[in-house]
Amino acid sequence: MSWNFGAVLPPQPVSSGGGGTLAAGAPLRSCVSQPTRRASTKSTPYAQDHIMAERKRRENINQSFIELSALIPGLKKMDKGTILADATIFVKELQERVKYLEAAGGNHRSVETVVLVRKLCRPVAPDVGESSARFLLAA
């Protein structure tokens, strides 16, 4: 004796979409489980401190990416992967340029930077015919 379960179930239409039923007409069951609820909605002070520290760390990283992207010439995309890749290329180019300049540096010219500072000094005795005081410039 065999059991015929198909005779008990009402016939189901076969969908042409192809995603909601099996060949025998039985509906597919989802394997995705419902998200579990947390036991309590309040978090501990340690968890809050951890969340704030993590948020601060992410903000620091994002700010550093912004600063790095400002230093790279010709940067078109602003995603983190592109910023790091272009920064790596730029640093390698700078290293090659330094090697080239050091190798070609047969004429060791030194460049000096001079900063002029204007300081106000005490007034000098006025010249004959002048009533205004002069200030000396100190370099």
C-alpha positions as CSV (number, residue, x, y, z in Angstrom):
1,M,0.0,0.0,0.0
2,S,1.4,3.4,-1.0
3,W,0.4,6.8,0.3
4,N,-0.6,9.4,-2.2
5,F,-0.3,12.8,-0.4
6,G,-0.9,14.8,-3.6
7,A,-4.5,13.8,-3.6
8,V,-5.0,15.5,-0.2
9,L,-3.4,18.8,-1.1
10,P,-5.3,21.2,-3.4
11,P,-3.5,21.9,-6.7
12,Q,-1.3,25.1,-6.7
13,P,-0.7,27.2,-9.8
14,V,2.8,27.0,-11.2
15,S,4.3,30.5,-11.4
16,S,6.2,31.6,-14.5
17,G,8.5,33.8,-12.5
18,G,10.5,30.8,-11.4
19,G,11.4,31.9,-7.9
20,G,8.6,31.1,-5.6
21,T,7.7,27.5,-6.0
22,L,9.3,24.1,-6.5
23,A,8.6,21.9,-9.5
24,A,6.1,19.9,-7.4
25,G,4.3,23.1,-6.5
26,A,5.4,23.3,-2.8
27,P,6.5,26.8,-1.7
28,L,10.1,27.5,-0.9
29,R,11.1,28.2,2.7
30,S,13.5,30.9,3.6
31,C,16.6,29.9,5.4
32,V,17.1,33.3,6.8
33,S,16.4,33.4,10.5
34,Q,14.9,36.4,12.2
35,P,17.4,38.7,14.1
36,T,17.6,37.9,17.7
37,R,16.6,40.5,20.2
38,R,19.0,41.8,22.8
39,A,18.1,41.0,26.4
40,S,18.2,44.6,27.5
41,T,18.1,47.8,25.5
42,K,20.3,49.7,27.9
43,S,24.0,49.2,27.5
44,T,26.6,49.2,30.3
45,P,28.8,52.3,30.9
46,Y,31.8,50.3,29.6
47,A,29.9,49.6,26.3
48,Q,29.1,53.3,26.0
49,D,32.7,54.3,26.5
50,H,33.8,51.7,24.0
51,I,31.3,53.0,21.4
52,M,32.5,56.6,22.0
53,A,36.2,55.5,21.7
54,E,35.5,53.6,18.5
55,R,33.6,56.6,17.0
56,K,36.5,58.9,17.9
57,R,38.9,56.5,16.3
58,R,36.9,56.3,13.1
59,E,36.6,60.1,13.0
60,N,40.4,60.4,13.4
61,I,41.0,57.9,10.6
62,N,38.6,59.7,8.3
63,Q,40.2,63.1,9.1
64,S,43.6,61.7,8.3
65,F,42.3,60.4,5.0
66,I,41.0,63.9,4.2
67,E,44.4,65.4,5.0
68,L,46.2,62.7,3.0
69,S,44.0,63.3,0.0
70,A,44.7,67.0,0.1
71,L,48.5,66.3,-0.3
72,I,48.1,64.0,-3.4
73,P,48.1,66.0,-6.7
74,G,45.6,65.0,-9.3
75,L,43.4,62.9,-7.0
76,K,40.1,62.3,-8.7
77,K,38.3,59.7,-6.4
78,M,37.9,60.2,-2.7
79,D,37.3,56.6,-1.6
80,K,39.9,55.2,0.9
81,G,41.3,52.6,-1.4
82,T,42.0,55.0,-4.2
83,I,43.5,57.5,-1.7
84,L,45.9,54.9,-0.3
85,A,46.8,53.6,-3.8
86,D,47.5,57.0,-5.2
87,A,49.4,58.0,-2.0
88,T,51.7,55.0,-2.4
89,I,52.4,55.8,-6.0
90,F,53.1,59.5,-5.2
91,V,55.5,58.5,-2.4
92,K,57.4,56.1,-4.7
93,E,57.7,58.8,-7.3
94,L,59.1,61.2,-4.7
95,Q,61.6,58.6,-3.6
96,E,62.8,58.1,-7.1
97,R,63.1,61.8,-7.6
98,V,65.2,62.1,-4.4
99,K,67.5,59.3,-5.7
100,Y,67.8,61.1,-9.0
101,L,68.6,64.5,-7.4
102,E,71.1,62.9,-5.1
103,A,72.8,61.1,-8.0
104,A,72.9,64.3,-10.1
105,G,74.0,66.4,-7.2
106,G,77.6,66.8,-8.4
107,N,77.4,70.5,-7.9
108,H,76.6,70.7,-4.2
109,R,74.9,74.0,-4.1
110,S,73.5,74.9,-0.8
111,V,70.4,76.9,-0.5
112,E,70.0,79.2,2.4
113,T,66.7,80.6,3.5
114,V,66.7,84.1,4.9
115,V,63.8,85.5,6.9
116,L,63.6,89.2,7.3
117,V,61.9,90.4,10.5
118,R,60.8,93.9,10.9
119,K,61.2,95.2,14.5
120,L,60.3,98.6,15.8
121,C,63.0,100.3,17.7
122,R,63.0,103.4,19.9
123,P,62.7,106.6,18.0
124,V,65.9,108.4,16.9
125,A,66.4,112.1,17.5
126,P,64.7,113.9,14.5
127,D,66.9,115.4,11.8
128,V,67.0,119.1,11.3
129,G,63.8,120.3,9.7
130,E,61.9,117.0,10.4
131,S,59.4,116.8,13.2
132,S,58.4,113.2,12.9
133,A,60.3,110.3,14.5
134,R,61.8,107.6,12.4
135,F,61.8,103.9,13.2
136,L,64.8,101.8,12.5
137,L,64.5,98.5,10.8
138,A,66.4,95.6,12.2
139,A,67.2,92.7,10.1
